[in-house]
Amino acid sequence: MGDQTPDDEPEPTLELPSLFRRRRRGTVGATRAEEPVTPTVTAPSPGRRAEPVRRAPRAKRAGPLLPPSVAAPLTGLVVGLLGAVLTYGGLQGCELVRGTDSCGDGPGGLLLLAILVVMVIAGGGLLAWLRVPDPRSTSFLGVGLTAVVVVVALLEKLFSAWMFVVVPLVAAAAYLLAWWVSSRLVEQLDDGPGVDVR
């Protein structure tokens, strides 16, 4: 029962093991070597330039979750409300630390810059999540327009409760305008004459 005859033992071979063998379906131990595939390269005919190798186009991302004309003002509302809350929190923090609702020129300027940076990052992230084209530039322009309008026209209202309503509405309009400007600029750049560099 445990005795093996010499006929049962496999014969030794000098063949090197192959790394490119594939098992056949239905058989456990049987393998066969794949034939190597050699790429064929055709030489261009004399007098003609070789055609450049074209890569397969990348798979396009799915379209925006919302139309950009809706996603931009919604993002502006969220970012404007975030900016109003951060500004209110910063003013309250300055009042606790300094005993006045003014943070002063040095710390106040740094606080305002930090709030604007957070607004730009939050707006860009939200626009990117909503798959709006050019989210960072749209957010940067939208926050910039909002800051200009607030400083020029609404600085006196900044300390009232109305800023939680007015600033988000201004930011929504600013983001809509920023998206419109960014999309038109990209269209003009895409439609512009191509430059042939040789």
N, C-alpha and C positions, 0 to 999 in steps of 0.2 A: 504494500500500500504506500509506504513512504519511499520505496525503491524507485529511482529514476533510471531509465535506460539511457544510453548515450544518444539515442535518436531523439529524445525529448529536449535535450539541451540545445539552445540556439548556437549556431556556428559563429565564431568570432570573426569580425570584419575589421578592415582598416579604414572604413569610411568615416569621415569627420561628421560630427553631429551638426545638423542644419538648424539655424534659428528661424527659418522661414517655412517651416512645415505646418500644414494644416491638417487637423484630424477630419477624417471622413465621417459623415453622419451614419449612425447605425453600427459602426465598428469602434471598439474601444482602443485597440492598440495600433490599428493600421493608420499610417501617415503617408503623405506624399509630398514631395518637394514642389514648391511653386516655381514656375518658370519666371526668371527675372524679366521685368518689362523695361525695355530700353526706349527712352524718348527719341522720337525722330525729329531731326532738325533739318529744315529745308533751307538751303543756301539761296540768297536772293540772286536773281538773274543779273548779269552785268548791266550796268547803266541804271539800275533801279535801287532806291534806298530801301533798306529793310523796314518792314512795318513794325512799329513799336508793339510790345506785348501789352494787350489790354487786360486789365484785371476785372474780375467780376464786380459789379456794383454792390456797394454795401447795402444791407437791408435797411430800409428807411424806418425810422421810428414811427410809431403810431401818431396820429394827429393830436392836436391839443385836446385836453379834457373838456375845455370850454372854448367858445370862440374868443380869440384874443381881445376883441372889443368889449367882452364881458369880463374876462379874467383880469385885465389890467385895472379897471376901476375897482373891482372887488379886492384885488391886492392892495390898491391904494387905500381903501377903507381900513383894511387890517393894519397896514403899516402906519397910517395916520393915527389910528387909535393907539398903537404901540408907542409911537413918538409922544403922544399926549400923556400917556401913562408914565413913560420914562421921565418926561420933563417934570410932571407933577411930583414924582418920587424923588427926583433930584433936588427940586426946590424944597421939599419937605426935609430931605436930608441936610441941606444947607441950613435950614432954619434950626434943626436940632443941634448941629455942630456949632454954628456961628451965632445963633440967636436972631438971625435976620433972614428974610426970604430971598436975599440976593447972595449969590455965591462969590461975587467979586470977579475981577477981570481974569486972573490966572486960572483958578479952579473952575470958574464958570465957563470959560472958553474950552477947557479940556473936557468938561462934562458935556457941553453942547456938541463937541466934535465926536465924542464917544457915542452919544445918542444918534447922531447922523450916520455913523458907521454901522451901528446895530440896525438901523432902519434900512440902509442899503443892502446889507447882508440878508436880512429877513425878507425883504421884497424880492431880491434876486432868487433866493431859495424857493419862495412860494411861486414865483413865475416859472422857474425851472420845473417845479413839481407839476404845475399846470400845463407844461410843455409849450409855453409861449416862446416864440423865437427871440433871440437876443435878450435873455432875462437880466443879465447884469447891467448892460448899458441902459436898458429901459428903467431899471430900478434906480440906477445912479442919477439919471436925468430926472426921473419923477421925484426923488427926494430933494434934488437940487432946486427944482421948481417950487416944491412945497416950502422949502426953507426960505426962498426969496420972497414968496407971497406972505408968509408968516412974519418975516422981519419987516417988510415994507408996510403991510396993511394991517396986520393983526397983532402987533407986539403988545398993544395995550390990553387986548382981550386974553393974553396968554395966562393971566392969573385968575381968570374967571372960570366958572363951570362950563361955559359955552365952548371952551376950547375942545372939550371931548366930543362935540358935535361938529364944530366948524373945521377943525384941523383934519379929521378924516374925510370930510367932503372936499376940502381943498386938495388933499392928497389923492383922492379918487380922480378928480379932474386932471391933476398933474400927471398921474400915471397913464391915463387915457391919452393925453397929449403926447407924453413921452413915447408910448407904444406907437402912435401914429407917425411921429417923426422918425423913430428908429426903423419902422417898416418901410417908409418911403425912401429913407436913405439907403437901406439895403437893396431895395428894388432898383434905385438909380445906379448903384455900384454894380449890380448884376447885369443891367442893361447897357452899361457903358461900353465903349469900344475896347476890344482886347488889345493888349500890347504884345507884339510878336518879338520875342527876344531870341536872337540867333547868334 
